[in-house]
Amino acid sequence: MTFSSIPWLELAILFPMIGAIWLVFVHEHDTARSHQLTFSWGTFIFASMAWLLSGGAPESPINSDPERMVSLTDGFFAIDDFNAPLIPLAALLWLMTALGTLGTKPRQFSFSGNLLSEAVTIATLSCTNAWGIILLLGLAVIPPYFDFRVRGNSPRVFLIHMLLSLGMITLGWSMIDAENVSGPHSTFAVALLMGGIFIRCGVAPAHCWMTDLFENASLGSSLLFVTPMTGAYAAVRLLFPVATSDQLYFVMLMGLATSVYAGGMSLVQTEARRFFCYLFLSHSALVLVGLGVANPIGITAALSIWLSVGLALAGFGMTLRSLEARLGRLSLREYHGLYEHMPRVAVFFLLTGLASVGFPGTVGFVATDLLVDGAVQAYPWIGMLVVVAATLNGIAVVHAYFRLFTGHRHAVSIPIRSRPRELTAVLVMSSLILLGGIVPQPGIASRYAAATELLKAKGVLPAPHASSEKHRSGDKLSVSVE
């Protein structure tokens, strides 16, 4: 067995599952916390190796030797241009969350459930089988459900929305699968599938489950449930190949309406958790906007925004979690003046927030610019509304920063400064956000390759045309980056 033939992908899925079982029998909290971090490190290493050897990274060995394999389960779990970076990104989010979890939180944070959630999420993002994706979407609901129960809060709103979403996706895909045709599918079947995915993505008005999740579950569990955007993954794998251009146009309209609506709502929130929830909704909905545009630049933008939101808003949420660990639930009605005590966290808060709205020099800048460019090419008025949503979100981020970190001197009886492990997580996330903004071309090129493959698989972009289109659009992408 050669190094590149090791089943890294399966290891990235199995290792956290083994860790979840192992931690059931570890009752000492500090030991469980240490072991969970070890399993998270191992999962991240395996996921990164799977990505590097899969063809998702430029000049990877698989590109030059197609006989090498990193997956023993091709056809069910596999890596392609589209999901290659999503898998290590998910593993990184879990690792940084584990690294930033303070020793005072073990009793409120299930380490075993956290690893189980990681295994299910990585499996979902690796799955290419439609029924496998639907099954894994259902399994992903279990850890948040138990988090609700452990805290004594009702999971009713969350559970009703998740079951309704799964039911609609299952029924819609059953009808599509039964049709067994390559042409246009039943409008009713696609509508069911679309409705189920809308609910899972939190598209307005079916978004109240997400605010309920952030209010009644732990912030760490809520972040890890929504930031990998498994609903968007289902949209790409299940909905995008079977939807017509008119149906994708409707997806784009719903995503755009949600983005603008959630951006406006983030401005008027008085609780930090609800503010973050609407901020995330506004940005994640832009992925659906890019998919609905259905041209190479639009989809490239959607996939790039997916990565930038995963990095930036996960980091943004981690700063809120760090503050809550010390001060409890945070209100935006008053000024807290925390900059003096946590200056590094304050800088990271502002950096991640501005990166999410496409501030120059950060990972979100080129992605947002591409989305506006791709949307304007297809529908000029949509590009204007994307800018409006980004503007609303930018104002909301700055407003929250001033409320949390400025305004007056905050007196404390014990030190609340950041711990070394938290600062390590901050440094890693900040470096990736800035590196992606300073050197964006490799990531954009990777996302463009994935976009053209999705369009060719859909039959929108035939192979001969794809080559010439890649040359023309590649020049345009390079100009945008410059």
C-alpha positions, -999 to 999 in steps of 0.1 A, spaced: 0 0 0 14 34 -10 10 65 10 -16 80 -15 -36 48 -15 -44 50 22 -82 56 26 -78 90 42 -114 100 36 -128 69 54 -104 76 82 -116 112 85 -151 98 90 -144 68 112 -119 85 135 -143 109 152 -169 81 154 -144 61 173 -137 91 195 -173 96 202 -177 60 214 -144 63 234 -155 94 252 -187 78 264 -165 58 288 -144 87 299 -160 104 329 -133 128 340 -140 161 323 -105 174 318 -94 140 304 -124 139 281 -116 175 269 -80 165 262 -90 133 243 -116 152 223 -90 176 211 -67 147 202 -94 131 181 -102 165 164 -65 170 155 -64 135 140 -96 140 120 -83 173 106 -50 156 95 -69 128 78 -93 152 61 -65 174 49 -46 144 35 -78 133 17 -81 168 1 -44 170 -8 -44 136 -25 -78 138 -41 -73 161 -70 -89 190 -52 -55 207 -46 -35 220 -75 -7 196 -87 -19 168 -64 -7 133 -71 -41 121 -81 -42 145 -110 -10 129 -124 -19 93 -116 -56 85 -120 -51 49 -108 -43 61 -72 -73 62 -49 -80 77 -16 -115 63 -11 -126 27 -8 -162 37 -12 -164 56 -45 -200 60 -56 -211 67 -20 -182 86 -3 -159 104 -27 -140 136 -32 -144 158 -63 -136 194 -73 -167 206 -56 -165 191 -21 -127 187 -18 -121 219 3 -153 216 23 -141 185 41 -109 199 57 -128 231 63 -154 212 84 -127 194 103 -109 227 109 -141 242 124 -145 214 148 -108 216 158 -109 253 164 -141 250 184 -125 223 206 -94 244 209 -114 274 220 -135 255 245 -126 267 280 -122 243 309 -152 258 326 -176 246 299 -173 207 299 -205 203 319 -225 223 292 -207 209 262 -209 173 251 -176 162 238 -189 128 226 -218 144 209 -195 169 193 -173 142 177 -204 123 165 -217 155 149 -183 160 132 -183 124 118 -218 129 104 -210 163 89 -178 151 72 -197 120 59 -225 143 45 -200 166 27 -183 135 13 -214 117 2 -223 116 -35 -253 92 -32 -286 110 -30 -303 87 -5 -271 87 16 -272 125 17 -308 124 29 -301 98 55 -271 118 68 -291 150 69 -315 132 93 -287 118 115 -272 153 118 -304 164 137 -297 140 166 -268 158 184 -286 192 186 -318 175 197 -300 160 227 -284 193 234 -318 208 237 -329 180 261 -298 182 283 -304 220 288 -341 214 296 -353 234 266 -380 223 242 -368 211 208 -403 213 193 -397 242 169 -364 228 157 -376 193 154 -408 202 135 -388 221 109 -362 194 105 -388 166 102 -408 187 77 -376 194 57 -366 157 56 -401 146 47 -403 170 18 -368 161 5 -375 124 8 -409 126 -9 -396 149 -36 -365 128 -44 -386 96 -43 -408 110 -71 -378 122 -91 -361 89 -87 -392 70 -97 -395 90 -129 -362 77 -141 -359 103 -169 -331 126 -180 -354 154 -192 -375 178 -171 -389 163 -140 -423 168 -124 -427 204 -112 -444 191 -80 -415 168 -72 -389 195 -77 -411 219 -56 -411 195 -27 -374 190 -30 -368 227 -32 -391 234 -2 -373 209 20 -339 224 11 -352 259 17 -363 249 52 -329 233 59 -310 264 46 -332 287 68 -346 305 38 -373 331 50 -400 326 61 -390 291 72 -360 304 93 -374 305 128 -359 271 137 -324 287 134 -331 315 158 -347 290 182 -316 268 179 -292 297 188 -314 308 217 -320 274 233 -290 252 224 -253 258 232 -236 283 210 -209 258 201 -233 232 189 -254 257 170 -224 270 152 -212 236 142 -247 226 130 -251 256 106 -217 268 95 -208 237 73 -240 246 53 -251 210 47 -284 224 33 -265 241 6 -247 209 -1 -280 191 -6 -290 219 -30 -259 214 -51 -261 176 -51 -299 170 -53 -317 202 -66 -292 218 -90 -290 188 -114 -327 184 -118 -340 220 -116 -349 240 -148 -336 275 -154 -370 290 -142 -368 269 -110 -332 281 -104 -343 316 -110 -369 312 -82 -341 297 -59 -321 329 -67 -350 352 -58 -357 334 -25 -320 335 -16 -318 372 -25 -350 380 -5 -336 362 25 -302 379 23 -317 414 22 -344 406 49 -319 390 73 -294 418 67 -321 443 78 -330 422 108 -294 420 120 -294 457 123 -322 458 149 -313 428 171 -307 435 208 -293 401 216 -259 390 203 -270 354 195 -299 366 174 -277 392 157 -252 365 147 -280 342 135 -294 368 111 -260 378 100 -252 342 91 -286 338 74 -279 368 52 -245 355 40 -254 319 36 -284 328 14 -260 344 -11 -248 308 -19 -283 301 -32 -282 334 -52 -250 323 -69 -264 289 -77 -295 304 -91 -275 326 -115 -263 294 -131 -234 308 -151 -197 300 -145 -189 332 -126 -220 331 -105 -215 296 -94 -178 303 -88 -189 331 -66 -214 309 -47 -188 283 -40 -162 309 -30 -187 326 -6 -194 292 9 -157 289 19 -154 326 30 -186 324 51 -174 291 67 -141 307 77 -152 342 86 -185 336 104 -173 306 122 -145 327 136 -170 355 143 -192 331 162 -162 318 182 -155 353 195 -190 356 207 -187 322 223 -154 333 240 -172 364 254 -202 344 266 -180 319 284 -169 348 306 -199 371 308 -230 350 299 -255 360 273 -246 394 257 -271 422 251 -266 448 224 -288 473 242 -258 486 261 -221 492 258 -198 466 274 -164 482 269 -145 449 266 -116 461 244 -93 469 273 -96 434 287 -96 414 254 -80 435 226 -70 405 205 -105 391 206 -118 425 197 -96 428 166 -105 392 156 -142 401 160 -139 430 137 -117 412 112 -140 382 108 -171 404 107 -157 426 79 -143 396 61 -178 381 59 -191 413 41 -162 413 16 -138 439 31 -107 444 8 -78 422 17 -99 394 33 -111 361 20 -146 374 13 -136 403 -10 -131 385 -43 -160 361 -37 -184 390 -31 -171 409 -61 -175 378 -83 -211 374 -71 -220 409 -80 -203 405 -114 -220 372 -122 -254 385 -110 -251 417 -131 -243 397 -162 -275 377 -158 -298 401 -141 -285 437 -135 -309 446 -107 -299 416 -86 -263 428 -83 -276 460 -67 -296 441 -41 -265 420 -33 -246 452 -26 -276 464 -4 -274 432 17 -237 435 21 -241 471 32 -267 463 58 -245 435 72 -214 457 73 -233 484 93 -246 457 117 -211 443 123 -196 477 131 -226 485 154 -221 452 173 -184 459 176 -190 493 192 -216 478 216 -194 450 228 -160 465 229 -163 503 234 -185 528 252 -172 527 288 -146 510 310 -157 475 321 -148 468 357 -141 431 366 -131 414 398 -112 386 381 -91 386 349 -111 378 317 -83 380 292 -79 354 265 -63 320 272 -34 307 250 -55 280 234 -81 306 224 -54 329 210 -41 300 190 -75 294 174 -78 332 167 -43 333 151 -51 303 128 -84 316 116 -71 351 112 -42 338 91 -65 319 68 -88 348 64 -60 372 54 -41 347 33 -73 340 13 -76 377 7 -40 384 -2 -35 353 -24 -70 345 -37 -63 331 -71 -56 294 -61 -89 292 -43 -109 310 -70 -93 287 -97 -103 257 -77 -139 270 -73 -141 278 -110 -131 243 -119 -158 230 -96 -184 254 -111 -176 243 -147 -179 206 -137 -213 212 -121 -225 230 -152 -212 204 -176 -228 176 -155 -261 196 -157 -256 199 -195 -256 237 -194 -219 239 -204 -209 213 -230 -172 203 -229 -160 220 -261 -177 253 -250 -164 248 -215 -128 250 -227 -132 283 -245 -154 297 -218 -128 288 -192 -102 307 -211 -124 338 -214 -138 337 -179 -104 327 -165 -90 360 -178 -119 378 -163 -114 361 -129 -77 371 -130 -86 407 -137 -111 407 -108 -85 394 -84 -60 420 -95 
